[in-house]
Amino acid sequence: MPLGEIAGHALAGVARLVVSVFLDVFFEVLIKGTGYAVIRVLRPRSEPGDTACGIVGFLVLAGIAVAGVLIYRNSIAP
């Protein structure tokens, strides 16, 4: 096996690991954290599960993105 193939496989493995860590941190902190905060504000006595936090966080961030796009599109009207 040539040295180039070994280095290519090693770099691909490292890149896959780095992307996996970043996506995991992004999902856990940004999406689930947002969902947890929203659920705790709306229902302070409940202990939200991981799935509920993920769904609520995704919906909140998607809503913020859509609102941002709509505001941007309406602010540059001729």
C-alpha positions in Angstrom: 0.0 0.0 0.0 1.6 3.3 -1.0 2.2 5.9 1.5 -0.2 8.4 -0.2 -3.1 6.0 0.3 -2.3 5.6 4.0 -2.0 9.3 4.5 -5.3 9.9 2.6 -7.1 7.4 4.8 -5.7 8.9 7.9 -6.6 12.4 7.0 -10.1 11.3 6.0 -10.5 9.7 9.4 -9.3 12.8 11.3 -11.6 15.0 9.2 -14.5 12.7 9.9 -13.8 12.9 13.6 -13.5 16.7 13.7 -16.7 17.1 11.8 -18.5 14.6 14.1 -17.3 16.5 17.2 -18.4 19.9 15.8 -21.8 18.6 14.8 -22.3 16.9 18.1 -21.3 20.1 20.0 -23.5 22.2 17.7 -26.5 20.0 18.2 -26.1 19.5 21.9 -25.3 23.0 22.9 -27.1 25.2 20.4 -30.2 23.2 19.5 -30.9 21.2 22.6 -29.8 24.1 24.9 -32.2 26.5 23.2 -35.0 23.9 23.4 -34.3 23.3 27.1 -34.3 27.0 27.9 -37.6 27.6 26.0 -39.3 24.6 27.7 -38.1 25.6 31.2 -39.4 29.2 30.6 -42.8 28.0 29.4 -43.2 25.0 31.9 -40.9 25.7 34.9 -42.0 22.6 36.8 -41.4 20.0 34.0 -38.1 18.2 33.3 -37.9 18.1 29.5 -36.5 15.1 27.7 -33.8 15.1 25.1 -36.2 14.6 22.2 -38.5 17.4 23.3 -35.5 19.7 23.7 -34.2 18.8 20.2 -37.5 19.4 18.5 -38.4 22.6 20.3 -34.8 24.0 19.8 -34.9 23.2 16.1 -38.3 24.8 15.7 -37.3 27.9 17.6 -34.0 28.3 15.6 -35.8 27.6 12.3 -38.4 30.3 13.2 -35.7 32.8 14.0 -34.0 32.0 10.7 -37.2 32.4 8.7 -38.0 35.7 10.5 -34.5 37.0 9.8 -34.8 36.2 6.1 -38.3 37.8 5.9 -37.0 40.9 7.7 -34.0 41.1 5.5 -36.1 40.7 2.3 -38.6 43.4 3.4 -35.9 45.8 4.5 -34.2 46.0 1.1 -37.4 46.6 -0.9 -37.1 49.3 -3.6 
